[in-house]
Amino acid sequence: MSLAQGLRSLLVPSPDVLADTVKELHPLVNLSDKVLPLKSYFNMVQDIQRAKHTQAAMRAADEPLSREAIQQGVSRKLCTEDIFMVACSFLEVEIAKQGSVYYLSGESPDFKETKKNRNPLDLSDEVD
């Protein structure tokens, strides 16, 4: 957090949102074996946060709130791209690029297998 606050190019307005983003991102990265594009992880974290905070706002309200009021309150609790990148840095995930797609590298297989780059099975000792 101190690193992010020291850089003027990163905007991290809330340590609570950063902590929530790390908490939601960590199991997604582990469960998916790091095979999804980076934008997919960002969208999933925002969807989880949106659902969680909408449910909490609806449950906590004594009187029914308007849809717009709930959405405004929830939108302040969603991670931004800057917060998401700080969370990735905190979790020490390696970000790689293939073509125009950024993804988490590590355990992920290659996104494309071409005839030139594949390893076919050796069938020379097969029985007819």
DRENTORKOL-3810 file (N, C-alpha, C; in nm, 4 decimals):
REM DRENTORKOL-3810
@n.u->0.0824; n.v->-0.1186; n.w->0.0000; ca.u->0.0000; ca.v->0.0000; ca.w->0.0000; c.u->0.0871; c.v->0.1254; c.w->0.0000
@n.u->0.1953; n.v->0.1215; n.w->0.0767; ca.u->0.2828; ca.v->0.2392; ca.w->0.0813; c.u->0.3471; c.v->0.2639; c.w->-0.0546
@n.u->0.3782; n.v->0.1568; n.w->-0.1275; ca.u->0.4328; ca.v->0.1724; ca.w->-0.2626; c.u->0.3319; c.v->0.2429; c.w->-0.3523
@n.u->0.2077; n.v->0.1975; n.w->-0.3480; ca.u->0.1043; ca.v->0.2563; ca.w->-0.4337; c.u->0.0775; c.v->0.4014; c.w->-0.3970
@n.u->0.0795; n.v->0.4333; n.w->-0.2691; ca.u->0.0545; ca.v->0.5706; ca.w->-0.2282; c.u->0.1728; c.v->0.6612; c.w->-0.2608
@n.u->0.2923; n.v->0.6040; n.w->-0.2733; ca.u->0.4103; ca.v->0.6826; ca.w->-0.3063; c.u->0.4191; c.v->0.7187; c.w->-0.4532
@n.u->0.3472; n.v->0.6472; n.w->-0.5382; ca.u->0.3495; ca.v->0.6741; ca.w->-0.6818; c.u->0.2273; c.v->0.7562; c.w->-0.7205
@n.u->0.2498; n.v->0.8697; n.w->-0.7801; ca.u->0.1375; ca.v->0.9548; ca.w->-0.8190; c.u->0.0605; c.v->0.8975; c.w->-0.9369
@n.u->0.1216; n.v->0.8055; n.w->-1.0119; ca.u->0.0527; ca.v->0.7497; ca.w->-1.1281; c.u->-0.0509; c.v->0.6449; c.w->-1.0885
@n.u->-0.0415; n.v->0.5899; n.w->-0.9667; ca.u->-0.1393; ca.v->0.4924; ca.w->-0.9193; c.u->-0.2387; c.v->0.5601; c.w->-0.8261
@n.u->-0.3648; n.v->0.5283; n.w->-0.8450; ca.u->-0.4689; ca.v->0.5865; ca.w->-0.7616; c.u->-0.5333; c.v->0.4756; c.w->-0.6787
@n.u->-0.5006; n.v->0.4705; n.w->-0.5500; ca.u->-0.5585; ca.v->0.3729; ca.w->-0.4584; c.u->-0.6265; c.v->0.4515; c.w->-0.3467
@n.u->-0.7550; n.v->0.4832; n.w->-0.3653; ca.u->-0.8223; ca.v->0.5689; ca.w->-0.2680; c.u->-0.8565; c.v->0.5001; c.w->-0.1368
@n.u->-0.8709; n.v->0.3669; n.w->-0.1383; ca.u->-0.9175; ca.v->0.2990; ca.w->-0.0183; c.u->-0.8394; c.v->0.1709; c.w->0.0088
@n.u->-0.7750; n.v->0.1610; n.w->0.1249; ca.u->-0.7075; ca.v->0.0362; ca.w->0.1613; c.u->-0.8058; c.v->-0.0796; c.w->0.1774
@n.u->-0.9306; n.v->-0.0494; n.w->0.2154; ca.u->-1.0310; ca.v->-0.1549; ca.w->0.2310; c.u->-1.0652; c.v->-0.2195; c.w->0.0970
@n.u->-1.0761; n.v->-0.1383; n.w->-0.0077; ca.u->-1.1052; ca.v->-0.1926; ca.w->-0.1407; c.u->-0.9870; c.v->-0.2759; c.w->-0.1896
@n.u->-0.8655; n.v->-0.2310; n.w->-0.1623; ca.u->-0.7468; ca.v->-0.3075; ca.w->-0.2000; c.u->-0.7443; c.v->-0.4417; c.w->-0.1274
@n.u->-0.7720; n.v->-0.4420; n.w->0.0017; ca.u->-0.7734; ca.v->-0.5670; ca.w->0.0790; c.u->-0.8813; c.v->-0.6613; c.w->0.0269
@n.u->-0.9979; n.v->-0.6077; n.w->-0.0055; ca.u->-1.1067; ca.v->-0.6898; ca.w->-0.0590; c.u->-1.0692; c.v->-0.7468; c.w->-0.1954
@n.u->-1.0015; n.v->-0.6678; n.w->-0.2773; ca.u->-0.9594; ca.v->-0.7139; ca.w->-0.4097; c.u->-0.8596; c.v->-0.8283; c.w->-0.3983
@n.u->-0.7637; n.v->-0.8160; n.w->-0.3078; ca.u->-0.6662; ca.v->-0.9238; ca.w->-0.2866; c.u->-0.7379; c.v->-1.0492; c.w->-0.2385
@n.u->-0.8329; n.v->-1.0313; n.w->-0.1474; ca.u->-0.9070; ca.v->-1.1449; ca.w->-0.0915; c.u->-0.9880; c.v->-1.2172; c.w->-0.1989
@n.u->-1.0454; n.v->-1.1455; n.w->-0.2922; ca.u->-1.1261; ca.v->-1.2070; ca.w->-0.3981; c.u->-1.0395; c.v->-1.2615; c.w->-0.5116
@n.u->-0.9277; n.v->-1.1973; n.w->-0.5407; ca.u->-0.8427; ca.v->-1.2386; ca.w->-0.6526; c.u->-0.7637; c.v->-1.3654; c.w->-0.6217
@n.u->-0.7163; n.v->-1.3797; n.w->-0.5006; ca.u->-0.6294; ca.v->-1.4929; ca.w->-0.4649; c.u->-0.6919; c.v->-1.6289; c.w->-0.4974
@n.u->-0.8146; n.v->-1.6600; n.w->-0.4530; ca.u->-0.8698; ca.v->-1.7920; ca.w->-0.4881; c.u->-0.8990; c.v->-1.8073; c.w->-0.6368
@n.u->-0.9351; n.v->-1.6991; n.w->-0.7051; ca.u->-0.9610; ca.v->-1.7094; ca.w->-0.8491; c.u->-0.8359; c.v->-1.7511; c.w->-0.9251
@n.u->-0.7228; n.v->-1.6923; n.w->-0.8893; ca.u->-0.5966; ca.v->-1.7254; ca.w->-0.9557; c.u->-0.5590; c.v->-1.8701; c.w->-0.9276
@n.u->-0.5760; n.v->-1.9140; n.w->-0.8041; ca.u->-0.5397; ca.v->-2.0513; ca.w->-0.7692; c.u->-0.6321; c.v->-2.1539; c.w->-0.8329
@n.u->-0.7615; n.v->-2.1260; n.w->-0.8381; ca.u->-0.8569; ca.v->-2.2214; ca.w->-0.8940; c.u->-0.8482; c.v->-2.2328; c.w->-1.0452
@n.u->-0.8129; n.v->-2.1265; n.w->-1.1124; ca.u->-0.8154; ca.v->-2.1257; ca.w->-1.2588; c.u->-0.6843; c.v->-2.1709; c.w->-1.3214
@n.u->-0.5839; n.v->-2.2011; n.w->-1.2416; ca.u->-0.4513; ca.v->-2.2390; ca.w->-1.2924; c.u->-0.3922; c.v->-2.1328; c.w->-1.3842
@n.u->-0.4307; n.v->-2.0079; n.w->-1.3645; ca.u->-0.3726; ca.v->-1.8936; ca.w->-1.4352; c.u->-0.3867; c.v->-1.9015; c.w->-1.5867
@n.u->-0.4987; n.v->-1.9513; n.w->-1.6363; ca.u->-0.5126; ca.v->-1.9665; ca.w->-1.7813; c.u->-0.5977; c.v->-1.8585; c.w->-1.8462
@n.u->-0.6563; n.v->-1.7693; n.w->-1.7696; ca.u->-0.7458; ca.v->-1.6688; ca.w->-1.8267; c.u->-0.6724; c.v->-1.5388; c.w->-1.8568
@n.u->-0.7235; n.v->-1.4625; n.w->-1.9522; ca.u->-0.6657; ca.v->-1.3299; ca.w->-1.9754; c.u->-0.6831; c.v->-1.2409; c.w->-1.8528
@n.u->-0.5943; n.v->-1.1464; n.w->-1.8368; ca.u->-0.5943; ca.v->-1.0576; ca.w->-1.7202; c.u->-0.7267; c.v->-0.9833; c.w->-1.7061
@n.u->-0.7840; n.v->-0.9398; n.w->-1.8170; ca.u->-0.9113; ca.v->-0.8669; ca.w->-1.8142; c.u->-1.0228; c.v->-0.9537; c.w->-1.7562
@n.u->-1.0176; n.v->-1.0849; n.w->-1.7781; ca.u->-1.1196; ca.v->-1.1747; ca.w->-1.7227; c.u->-1.1124; c.v->-1.1786; c.w->-1.5710
@n.u->-0.9915; n.v->-1.1814; n.w->-1.5164; ca.u->-0.9776; ca.v->-1.1788; ca.w->-1.3704; c.u->-1.0311; c.v->-1.0472; c.w->-1.3140
@n.u->-0.9994; n.v->-0.9381; n.w->-1.3799; ca.u->-1.0475; ca.v->-0.8065; ca.w->-1.3362; c.u->-1.2003; c.v->-0.8030; c.w->-1.3355
@n.u->-1.2618; n.v->-0.8517; n.w->-1.4435; ca.u->-1.4079; ca.v->-0.8531; ca.w->-1.4520; c.u->-1.4696; c.v->-0.9447; c.w->-1.3467
@n.u->-1.4092; n.v->-1.0615; n.w->-1.3229; ca.u->-1.4629; ca.v->-1.1531; ca.w->-1.2223; c.u->-1.4559; c.v->-1.0932; c.w->-1.0825
@n.u->-1.3447; n.v->-1.0294; n.w->-1.0495; ca.u->-1.3315; ca.v->-0.9669; ca.w->-0.9178; c.u->-1.4368; c.v->-0.8580; c.w->-0.9015
@n.u->-1.4558; n.v->-0.7761; n.w->-1.0034; ca.u->-1.5583; ca.v->-0.6712; ca.w->-0.9947; c.u->-1.6987; c.v->-0.7306; c.w->-0.9821
@n.u->-1.7277; n.v->-0.8390; n.w->-1.0549; ca.u->-1.8599; ca.v->-0.9025; ca.w->-1.0455; c.u->-1.8847; c.v->-0.9586; c.w->-0.9060
@n.u->-1.7834; n.v->-1.0223; n.w->-0.8480; ca.u->-1.7967; ca.v->-1.0764; ca.w->-0.7125; c.u->-1.8184; c.v->-0.9632; c.w->-0.6129
@n.u->-1.7391; n.v->-0.8581; n.w->-0.6244; ca.u->-1.7541; ca.v->-0.7441; ca.w->-0.5337; c.u->-1.8910; c.v->-0.6787; c.w->-0.5501
@n.u->-1.9363; n.v->-0.6632; n.w->-0.6739; ca.u->-2.0666; ca.v->-0.5999; ca.w->-0.6994; c.u->-2.1788; c.v->-0.6818; c.w->-0.6357
@n.u->-2.1768; n.v->-0.8135; n.w->-0.6542; ca.u->-2.2810; ca.v->-0.8992; ca.w->-0.5974; c.u->-2.2776; c.v->-0.8962; c.w->-0.4451
@n.u->-2.1576; n.v->-0.9055; n.w->-0.3890; ca.u->-2.1432; ca.v->-0.9080; ca.w->-0.2431; c.u->-2.1902; c.v->-0.7776; c.w->-0.1798
@n.u->-2.1490; n.v->-0.6656; n.w->-0.2349; ca.u->-2.1840; ca.v->-0.5358; ca.w->-0.1757; c.u->-2.3299; c.v->-0.4975; c.w->-0.2025
@n.u->-2.3853; n.v->-0.5410; n.w->-0.3153; ca.u->-2.5276; ca.v->-0.5163; ca.w->-0.3413; c.u->-2.6131; c.v->-0.5929; c.w->-0.2415
@n.u->-2.5778; n.v->-0.7183; n.w->-0.2188; ca.u->-2.6517; ca.v->-0.7989; ca.w->-0.1212; c.u->-2.6418; c.v->-0.7379; c.w->0.0184
@n.u->-2.5233; n.v->-0.6942; n.w->0.0567; ca.u->-2.5051; ca.v->-0.6334; ca.w->0.1888; c.u->-2.5854; c.v->-0.5041; c.w->0.2016
@n.u->-2.5893; n.v->-0.4234; n.w->0.0957; ca.u->-2.6642; ca.v->-0.2974; ca.w->0.1000; c.u->-2.8138; c.v->-0.3225; c.w->0.1089
@n.u->-2.8619; n.v->-0.4222; n.w->0.0364; ca.u->-3.0048; ca.v->-0.4533; ca.w->0.0402; c.u->-3.0451; c.v->-0.5129; c.w->0.1749
@n.u->-2.9566; n.v->-0.5908; n.w->0.2330; ca.u->-2.9853; ca.v->-0.6532; ca.w->0.3619; c.u->-2.9789; c.v->-0.5513; c.w->0.4757
@n.u->-2.8887; n.v->-0.4559; n.w->0.4670; ca.u->-2.8673; ca.v->-0.3600; ca.w->0.5755; c.u->-2.9696; c.v->-0.2471; c.w->0.5769
@n.u->-3.0337; n.v->-0.2223; n.w->0.4655; ca.u->-3.1262; ca.v->-0.1088; ca.w->0.4576; c.u->-3.2543; c.v->-0.1377; c.w->0.5354
@n.u->-3.2900; n.v->-0.0462; n.w->0.6262; ca.u->-3.4146; ca.v->-0.0602; ca.w->0.7015; c.u->-3.5348; c.v->-0.0333; c.w->0.6112
@n.u->-3.5210; n.v->0.0644; n.w->0.5260; ca.u->-3.6262; ca.v->0.0954; ca.w->0.4298; c.u->-3.5709; c.v->0.0718; c.w->0.2902
@n.u->-3.6555; n.v->0.0357; n.w->0.1954; ca.u->-3.6062; ca.v->0.0065; ca.w->0.0602; c.u->-3.5354; c.v->0.1274; c.w->-0.0019
@n.u->-3.4171; n.v->0.1025; n.w->-0.0532; ca.u->-3.3413; ca.v->0.2071; ca.w->-0.1216; c.u->-3.3692; c.v->0.1988; c.w->-0.2708
@n.u->-3.3518; n.v->0.3100; n.w->-0.3386; ca.u->-3.3686; ca.v->0.3080; ca.w->-0.4838; c.u->-3.2517; c.v->0.2328; c.w->-0.5465
@n.u->-3.2766; n.v->0.1838; n.w->-0.6646; ca.u->-3.1730; ca.v->0.1090; ca.w->-0.7363; c.u->-3.0496; c.v->0.1957; c.w->-0.7594
@n.u->-3.0718; n.v->0.3222; n.w->-0.7927; ca.u->-2.9605; ca.v->0.4138; ca.w->-0.8189; c.u->-2.8771; c.v->0.4375; c.w->-0.6934
@n.u->-2.9432; n.v->0.4496; n.w->-0.5787; ca.u->-2.8706; ca.v->0.4720; ca.w->-0.4534; c.u->-2.7838; c.v->0.3522; c.w->-0.4184
@n.u->-2.8373; n.v->0.2327; n.w->-0.4399; ca.u->-2.7594; ca.v->0.1113; ca.w->-0.4129; c.u->-2.6409; c.v->0.1037; c.w->-0.5083
@n.u->-2.6644; n.v->0.1309; n.w->-0.6372; ca.u->-2.5565; ca.v->0.1236; ca.w->-0.7360; c.u->-2.4466; c.v->0.2250; c.w->-0.7079
@n.u->-2.4831; n.v->0.3447; n.w->-0.6635; ca.u->-2.3818; ca.v->0.4458; ca.w->-0.6314; c.u->-2.2970; c.v->0.4021; c.w->-0.5130
@n.u->-2.3608; n.v->0.3470; n.w->-0.4111; ca.u->-2.2865; ca.v->0.3002; ca.w->-0.2943; c.u->-2.1948; c.v->0.1845; c.w->-0.3277
@n.u->-2.2437; n.v->0.0943; n.w->-0.4118; ca.u->-2.1649; ca.v->-0.0232; ca.w->-0.4495; c.u->-2.0484; c.v->0.0160; c.w->-0.5399
@n.u->-2.0696; n.v->0.1101; n.w->-0.6311; ca.u->-1.9634; ca.v->0.1459; ca.w->-0.7262; c.u->-1.8402; c.v->0.2026; c.w->-0.6563
@n.u->-1.8574; n.v->0.2625; n.w->-0.5397; ca.u->-1.7417; ca.v->0.3145; ca.w->-0.4646; c.u->-1.6587; c.v->0.2026; c.w->-0.4028
@n.u->-1.7163; n.v->0.0834; n.w->-0.3915; ca.u->-1.6472; ca.v->-0.0286; ca.w->-0.3272; c.u->-1.5874; c.v->-0.1265; c.w->-0.4279
@n.u->-1.5976; n.v->-0.0960; n.w->-0.5572; ca.u->-1.5412; ca.v->-0.1834; ca.w->-0.6601; c.u->-1.3962; c.v->-0.1460; c.w->-0.6878
@n.u->-1.3166; n.v->-0.2474; n.w->-0.7223; ca.u->-1.1766; ca.v->-0.2193; ca.w->-0.7525; c.u->-1.1656; c.v->-0.1481; c.w->-0.8871
@n.u->-1.0664; n.v->-0.0638; n.w->-0.8966; ca.u->-1.0334; ca.v->0.0024; ca.w->-1.0225; c.u->-0.9170; c.v->-0.0736; c.w->-1.0852
@n.u->-0.8776; n.v->-0.0344; n.w->-1.2045; ca.u->-0.7641; ca.v->-0.1005; ca.w->-1.2694; c.u->-0.6362; c.v->-0.0810; c.w->-1.1884
@n.u->-0.6180; n.v->0.0369; n.w->-1.1304; ca.u->-0.4985; ca.v->0.0616; ca.w->-1.0486; c.u->-0.4959; c.v->-0.0289; c.w->-0.9257
@n.u->-0.6085; n.v->-0.0383; n.w->-0.8569; ca.u->-0.6159; ca.v->-0.1246; ca.w->-0.7383; c.u->-0.5917; c.v->-0.2694; c.w->-0.7777
@n.u->-0.6483; n.v->-0.3114; n.w->-0.8909; ca.u->-0.6306; ca.v->-0.4484; ca.w->-0.9381; c.u->-0.4833; c.v->-0.4787; c.w->-0.9652
@n.u->-0.4122; n.v->-0.3856; n.w->-1.0277; ca.u->-0.2705; ca.v->-0.4082; ca.w->-1.0573; c.u->-0.1867; c.v->-0.4120; c.w->-0.9296
@n.u->-0.2211; n.v->-0.3302; n.w->-0.8304; ca.u->-0.1507; ca.v->-0.3354; ca.w->-0.7020; c.u->-0.1774; c.v->-0.4697; c.w->-0.6347
@n.u->-0.3004; n.v->-0.5210; n.w->-0.6451; ca.u->-0.3332; ca.v->-0.6518; ca.w->-0.5881; c.u->-0.2531; c.v->-0.7622; c.w->-0.6573
@n.u->-0.2399; n.v->-0.7538; n.w->-0.7893; ca.u->-0.1581; ca.v->-0.8518; ca.w->-0.8628; c.u->-0.0134; c.v->-0.8460; c.w->-0.8161
@n.u->0.0363; n.v->-0.7266; n.w->-0.7944; ca.u->0.1731; ca.v->-0.7097; ca.w->-0.7465; c.u->0.1894; c.v->-0.7687; c.w->-0.6068
@n.u->0.0912; n.v->-0.7451; n.w->-0.5206; ca.u->0.0973; ca.v->-0.7981; ca.w->-0.3842; c.u->0.0974; c.v->-0.9509; c.w->-0.3849
@n.u->0.0171; n.v->-1.0115; n.w->-0.4727; ca.u->0.0107; ca.v->-1.1578; ca.w->-0.4809; c.u->0.1287; c.v->-1.2162; c.w->-0.5582
@n.u->0.2119; n.v->-1.1286; n.w->-0.6137; ca.u->0.3319; ca.v->-1.1673; ca.w->-0.6877; c.u->0.3009; c.v->-1.2601; c.w->-0.8048
@n.u->0.1942; n.v->-1.2274; n.w->-0.8791; ca.u->0.1641; ca.v->-1.3036; ca.w->-0.9992; c.u->0.2390; c.v->-1.2407; c.w->-1.1153
@n.u->0.2894; n.v->-1.3247; n.w->-1.2023; ca.u->0.3661; ca.v->-1.2761; ca.w->-1.3165; c.u->0.2711; c.v->-1.2506; c.w->-1.4323
@n.u->0.2779; n.v->-1.1335; n.w->-1.4885; ca.u->0.1904; ca.v->-1.0967; ca.w->-1.5992; c.u->0.2694; c.v->-1.1091; c.w->-1.7279
@n.u->0.2127; n.v->-1.1801; n.w->-1.8251; ca.u->0.2793; ca.v->-1.1999; ca.w->-1.9532; c.u->0.1857; c.v->-1.1535; c.w->-2.0643
@n.u->0.2373; n.v->-1.1513; n.w->-2.1844; ca.u->0.1586; ca.v->-1.1045; ca.w->-2.2984; c.u->0.1807; c.v->-1.1982; c.w->-2.4155
@n.u->0.0695; n.v->-1.2333; n.w->-2.4815; ca.u->0.0787; ca.v->-1.3092; ca.w->-2.6057; c.u->-0.0136; c.v->-1.2414; c.w->-2.7054
@n.u->0.0430; n.v->-1.1882; n.w->-2.8098; ca.u->-0.0358; ca.v->-1.1072; ca.w->-2.9018; c.u->-0.0805; c.v->-0.9817; c.w->-2.8300
@n.u->-0.2101; n.v->-0.9559; n.w->-2.8326; ca.u->-0.2621; ca.v->-0.8389; ca.w->-2.7623; c.u->-0.3262; c.v->-0.8763; c.w->-2.6295
@n.u->-0.3111; n.v->-1.0029; n.w->-2.5871; ca.u->-0.3763; ca.v->-1.0516; ca.w->-2.4657; c.u->-0.2751; c.v->-1.0589; c.w->-2.3520
@n.u->-0.3047; n.v->-0.9900; n.w->-2.2425; ca.u->-0.2241; ca.v->-1.0010; ca.w->-2.1215; c.u->-0.2841; c.v->-1.1105; c.w->-2.0357
@n.u->-0.2018; n.v->-1.1951; n.w->-1.9770; ca.u->-0.2515; ca.v->-1.3020; ca.w->-1.8914; c.u->-0.1507; c.v->-1.3270; c.w->-1.7810
@n.u->-0.1909; n.v->-1.4078; n.w->-1.6839; ca.u->-0.1006; ca.v->-1.4445; ca.w->-1.5756; c.u->-0.0192; c.v->-1.5631; c.w->-1.6219
@n.u->0.1106; n.v->-1.5495; n.w->-1.6258; ca.u->0.1919; ca.v->-1.6614; ca.w->-1.6713; c.u->0.2302; c.v->-1.7466; c.w->-1.5523
@n.u->0.2745; n.v->-1.8645; n.w->-1.5805; ca.u->0.3123; ca.v->-1.9563; ca.w->-1.4744; c.u->0.2683; c.v->-2.0954; c.w->-1.5127
@n.u->0.1551; n.v->-2.1376; n.w->-1.4600; ca.u->0.1072; ca.v->-2.2721; ca.w->-1.4841; c.u->0.0232; c.v->-2.2830; c.w->-1.6105
@n.u->-0.0027; n.v->-2.1741; n.w->-1.6764; ca.u->-0.0942; ca.v->-2.1763; ca.w->-1.7902; c.u->-0.0290; c.v->-2.2401; c.w->-1.9123
@n.u->-0.1080; n.v->-2.3165; n.w->-1.9879; ca.u->-0.0555; ca.v->-2.3709; ca.w->-2.1134; c.u->-0.0500; c.v->-2.2602; c.w->-2.2172
@n.u->0.0162; n.v->-2.2869; n.w->-2.3278; ca.u->0.0172; ca.v->-2.1882; ca.w->-2.4357; c.u->-0.1241; c.v->-2.1706; c.w->-2.4878
@n.u->-0.1572; n.v->-2.0496; n.w->-2.5290; ca.u->-0.2913; ca.v->-2.0231; ca.w->-2.5776; c.u->-0.3165; c.v->-2.0840; c.w->-2.7148
@n.u->-0.2136; n.v->-2.0990; n.w->-2.7918; ca.u->-0.2365; ca.v->-2.1566; ca.w->-2.9239; c.u->-0.1311; c.v->-2.2627; c.w->-2.9512
@n.u->-0.1774; n.v->-2.3692; n.w->-3.0148; ca.u->-0.0862; ca.v->-2.4758; ca.w->-3.0540; c.u->-0.0941; c.v->-2.4854; c.w->-3.2053
@n.u->0.0170; n.v->-2.4674; n.w->-3.2701; ca.u->0.0181; ca.v->-2.4758; ca.w->-3.4155; c.u->0.0801; c.v->-2.6079; c.w->-3.4566
@n.u->0.0601; n.v->-2.6434; n.w->-3.5816; ca.u->0.1174; ca.v->-2.7675; ca.w->-3.6322; c.u->0.2696; c.v->-2.7671; c.w->-3.6176
@n.u->0.3283; n.v->-2.6507; n.w->-3.6379; ca.u->0.4739; ca.v->-2.6391; ca.w->-3.6323; c.u->0.5271; c.v->-2.6581; c.w->-3.4900
@n.u->0.4519; n.v->-2.6147; n.w->-3.3896; ca.u->0.5019; ca.v->-2.6150; ca.w->-3.2524; c.u->0.4508; c.v->-2.7288; c.w->-3.1643
@n.u->0.3670; n.v->-2.8166; n.w->-3.2140; ca.u->0.3135; ca.v->-2.9211; ca.w->-3.1269; c.u->0.4078; c.v->-3.0404; c.w->-3.1193
@n.u->0.3859; n.v->-3.1224; n.w->-3.0196; ca.u->0.4657; ca.v->-3.2434; ca.w->-3.0004; c.u->0.3764; c.v->-3.3652; c.w->-3.0211
@n.u->0.3727; n.v->-3.4205; n.w->-3.1425; ca.u->0.2859; ca.v->-3.5358; ca.w->-3.1669; c.u->0.3369; c.v->-3.6601; c.w->-3.0940
@n.u->0.2447; n.v->-3.7519; n.w->-3.0655; ca.u->0.2824; ca.v->-3.8768; ca.w->-2.9999; c.u->0.3630; c.v->-3.9631; c.w->-3.0956
@n.u->0.4598; n.v->-4.0344; n.w->-3.0417; ca.u->0.5402; ca.v->-4.1268; ca.w->-3.1215; c.u->0.4615; c.v->-4.2563; c.w->-3.1371
@n.u->0.4174; n.v->-4.2839; n.w->-3.2583; ca.u->0.3371; ca.v->-4.4034; ca.w->-3.2849; c.u->0.4149; c.v->-4.5086; c.w->-3.3627
@n.u->0.5461; n.v->-4.4984; n.w->-3.3661; ca.u->0.6266; ca.v->-4.5913; ca.w->-3.4462; c.u->0.6240; c.v->-4.7333; c.w->-3.3906
@n.u->0.5998; n.v->-4.7505; n.w->-3.2626; ca.u->0.5994; ca.v->-4.8850; ca.w->-3.2049; c.u->0.4576; c.v->-4.9379; c.w->-3.1812
@n.u->0.3592; n.v->-4.8780; n.w->-3.2458; ca.u->0.2207; ca.v->-4.9219; ca.w->-3.2306; c.u->0.1986; c.v->-5.0532; c.w->-3.3042
@n.u->0.1116; n.v->-5.1367; n.w->-3.2485; ca.u->0.0763; ca.v->-5.2646; ca.w->-3.3106; c.u->-0.0388; c.v->-5.2404; c.w->-3.4070
@n.u->-0.0296; n.v->-5.3012; n.w->-3.5271; ca.u->-0.1368; ca.v->-5.2831; ca.w->-3.6265; c.u->-0.2588; c.v->-5.3615; c.w->-3.5930
END
